[in-house]
């Protein structure tokens, strides 16, 4: 039996239960892994609460799409892995089909990457979703390059911090936004070229001033909602506004007046990278190179134990963290 986090109804963190569940052998295209650390993501909060892009098909529901651990068994038709190998699981599947909030998990081999030797289990659970999301939108699709300016909302999130490092890696200029000054200095320490405090400053006016009136080539937005109207005014001609999160919880208007001026707005999810083998291969090479050189280093805000999963979700929902929240598994 394997200790597994499950929930039997839609609701808040209190619906999560740590239960003993039988686990079988991996099938074709699957791996059985020992889970050593789990990366928490906003998607799990939304899925648990019935507000995600997909709904729970049946109860009890399970959670988790990002983890680090070790390969324990290899299913038929799987190549490229060895028992005992250190790996990371990346979000590339529905949580209705697979999950990693557990002591051990069966996962699809296509969602598993070899863990760079510079990462321990906590780092291996903290790195891939943020960096794959930022790289996929800004580098792979957007083509961000040296001299470009990118505006980052919710910049203290794990994705925002990864985007700061990636922008610096390619020679772009990251401008971070945060609601209050409480996180401003931490964002500068993390590599932001400038920080805009949105409760005190007009984002578009400040970005235009910082860019000599040109505007930003990219806006990377985790919030959506009515704020996209102001963000679109901060774009340079032919700039792109990527929306990768819905933290506002509000409807998102289409900024027709600014997009008519050759500006673009599109949604993005990490699945655009993780379910495309060639994109994933390029992203893995780019990120692994940055990790080995020291240019990239995932920032972990706090670590919880698996039996503290309710408290971990409450902390995640509070939104006060800077960086990634990780849950570790004690195998005793």
C-alpha positions, 0 to 999 in steps of 0.5 A: 500500500502507498500513502496517497493524497486523495479528495472525495469532494470538491472543496478547500484544502480541508478535503484532502486526505492521506490514504493508503492505496494499492499500486500496481505495476507500470503498463506500456509506456509507463514508469513506477517512481519513488516520489521524493519531492513534489512541486505544488502548482496553482493548477492543483488548487483550481482542480481541487476546487472545481475551477480548473480547465478540466473537471474531476471525472470521478471521486476520489480525485487525485492531484499533482503533476510535478515531482522528483524521485527515482525510477523503481520499475519500467513498463513495456515499450519504455526505453532510455531509463534505468532502475535507480535513475534520478528523474523529474516528472513534468506536467504533461498529463491530466490529473484524471489519469495520473497523479504524483501526490503520493509516496510512489506513483505510476507516470507516463514515460513521456512526462519524465526527464532525467534530473541534472546532477546539479539538482537534488530532489527538492530542486528537481521538483521545483524547476521544470514547470516554471522554466518550461512555462517561461521558456515555452512562451517567451523563447520558443513561441515569442522568440525573445532575444537580446535587447527585448523588454519583457513585463512580468506580472505576479513576478514573485511566483515561481514562473515569474522568477524563472522568467526573470532568469531566462530573460537575463540569460538571453540578454532581454530586460525583465521588468517585474510588477508586484502589487505592494513594495513588500516584494520589490527588493526581493525581485531586484535581488532575483535579477529584475532590471526594474520593479513596478509597484502596481498599487502605486504606479501606472504600469503602462506609463512606467513601461513606456517611460522606461523604454523611451516610449517604445513599449515592451516586446512582451508582457507575460501575464499570470493574472488576466482579467480587466488588467489586460487593458492597461497591460496592452497599452504597455506593448510595443508595436507588434509586441505580444501579451501572453496570458498563462494564468487566471489569478484575477478570477475575473473575465478577461476583456479583449483589448481591441483598440490596441490589438488593432495596432498590430499588437497580439494577445494569446493564451499559453499553457505549459502543455504546449511544450510538454506534449510536443517532443521537439519543443520539450527537447529544446527546452530541456537542453536550454534549461539544463544548460542554464542550471549547470552554468549557474545562470538558473537556480529555482527559488524554493520558498518553503518545504512541507512534509507529505502529511502536512499537505493541507497546510501546504495548500493553505499556504499556497492559496494565501499567495504570500510566497516568493518562489516554489512550494515543495512537499517532501516524502519521508521514506523512513 
